[in-house]
């Protein structure tokens, strides 16, 4: 029965490889799933935690690059809002320093 499933998986893999001539985004995932299934059928021990941690590291890398791209895209507006906040705080400190004995509620 195991040989039957192994033969079907091998045939499906060969069919998949022969029919797909263009690399797709999920090829890595398919390869990993195929490898895990093959190792399970063969009865070989596998460290599933290591496979999962490697996949999570790859996802973190992908999303960190994407986040960097988005951050660089919105950097001018982020810097504008930060400079506006700094100007408001400095203006408040300056106005409070000009007040003598009387302090309004913003300066107390």
Secondary structure, DSSP 8 states (H G I E B T S, - for coil): -HHHHHHHHHHHHHHHHHH--S--TTHHHHHHHHHHHHHHHHT----HHHHHHHHHHHHHHHHHHHHHHHHHHHHHHHHHHHHHHHHHHHHHHHHHHH--S---TTT-
